[in-house]
Amino acid sequence: MSATSPNPAEPGARTGVFRQVRDLLGALRVSPVGKTLVALVGGIVVVVAFTAYGQIELNSWNKPFYDAISRRDLRDFIKQVGLDDHRTDIALFEKASRIAKDAEVKAWFGKTLPTLKDHQTAAEKLSRGGGMTTKH
């Protein structure tokens, strides 16, 4: 079976894949919805790229969890969960203290945040094998 047809009036039979793609892109360029379709495809590519990048960052951030699980080390896994809990709590308290409308609530967050940071420092020190010293 040959890629070319003996009948020159049959354009699909005498063109290769690259020619067909070029023709398709040419038709898309002159199509009334071509720009919209290209923008949608571009948007999908951007979303997929950002999702992949975010997943890679998340995987590197969670590496200690994965390592503890792969070693089947329950103690280390629980330690990593505790450290992550402190990071998450501090991030939430910092955001809540910025967006709180009530002055009393904002003051409470401001008063509590240093204690959480002290606890995180102590937990990190303990995870490295150091002793525990905290002001609270």
C-alpha positions in Angstrom: 0.0 0.0 0.0 1.5 3.3 -1.1 1.2 6.7 0.6 0.5 8.3 -2.8 -2.5 7.8 -4.9 -2.5 7.4 -8.7 -5.4 9.9 -8.7 -3.9 13.4 -8.2 -7.4 14.8 -7.5 -7.4 13.0 -4.1 -5.4 15.4 -1.8 -5.7 13.3 1.4 -4.0 10.4 -0.2 -0.9 12.3 -1.5 -0.2 14.3 1.7 1.9 13.2 4.7 1.1 13.8 8.3 3.1 17.0 8.5 1.2 18.4 5.5 -2.1 17.5 7.1 -1.2 19.1 10.3 -0.1 22.3 8.5 -3.4 22.3 6.6 -5.4 21.8 9.8 -3.5 24.7 11.5 -4.1 26.9 8.5 -7.9 26.1 8.6 -7.9 26.8 12.3 -6.1 30.2 11.7 -8.8 31.4 9.4 -11.7 29.9 11.3 -14.0 32.3 13.3 -13.5 30.3 16.5 -9.8 29.6 15.9 -8.5 32.3 18.3 -10.9 31.1 21.0 -9.9 27.5 20.5 -6.2 28.4 20.6 -6.8 30.4 23.8 -8.6 27.5 25.5 -5.8 25.1 24.5 -3.2 27.5 25.8 -5.1 27.9 29.0 -5.3 24.2 29.5 -1.5 23.9 28.9 -0.8 26.6 31.5 -3.1 24.9 34.1 -1.5 21.5 33.5 2.0 23.1 33.8 1.2 24.9 37.0 -0.5 21.7 38.4 2.6 19.7 37.6 4.9 22.3 39.1 2.7 22.5 42.3 2.8 18.7 42.6 6.5 18.6 42.3 6.9 21.3 45.0 4.4 19.5 47.2 6.2 16.2 46.8 9.5 17.8 47.8 7.9 19.5 50.8 6.3 16.2 51.9 9.5 14.2 51.4 10.0 13.5 55.1 6.5 12.0 55.3 7.2 9.8 52.3 10.6 8.7 53.7 9.0 7.8 57.0 6.3 5.8 55.3 8.7 4.0 53.0 10.8 3.0 56.0 7.7 2.0 57.9 8.9 4.2 60.7 5.7 5.2 62.7 7.6 7.3 65.2 9.3 9.4 62.5 6.0 9.7 60.6 4.2 11.0 63.7 7.1 13.4 64.3 6.7 14.8 60.8 3.0 15.1 61.2 3.5 17.1 64.4 6.1 19.4 62.7 3.7 19.9 59.7 0.9 20.7 62.1 2.9 23.5 63.7 3.7 25.0 60.3 0.1 24.8 59.2 -1.2 26.3 62.5 1.3 29.2 62.3 0.4 29.9 58.6 -3.4 29.9 59.5 -2.9 32.1 62.6 -0.8 34.6 60.5 -3.4 34.8 57.9 -6.3 35.1 60.4 -4.5 37.8 62.3 -4.2 39.8 59.0 -7.8 39.4 57.9 -9.6 39.5 61.3 -12.1 42.4 61.6 -12.7 42.3 65.3 -9.9 44.0 67.3 -10.3 41.6 70.2 -9.9 38.6 67.9 -7.0 40.2 66.2 -5.3 40.8 69.5 -5.8 37.2 70.6 -4.2 35.9 67.4 -1.3 38.4 67.9 -0.9 37.2 71.5 -1.1 33.5 70.7 1.1 33.5 67.6 4.5 33.8 69.5 3.5 30.8 71.6 2.9 28.7 68.5 6.2 29.8 67.1 8.0 28.9 70.3 6.3 25.5 70.2 7.4 25.0 66.6 11.0 25.9 67.5 10.9 23.5 70.4 9.4 20.7 68.2 12.1 21.2 65.6 14.8 21.2 68.2 13.4 17.9 69.6 13.2 16.4 66.1 16.9 17.1 65.7 17.7 15.3 69.0 18.1 18.4 71.1 16.5 19.1 74.5 13.3 21.0 75.1 13.3 24.5 76.2 10.4 26.8 75.8 9.2 30.0 77.5 5.6 28.9 77.8 
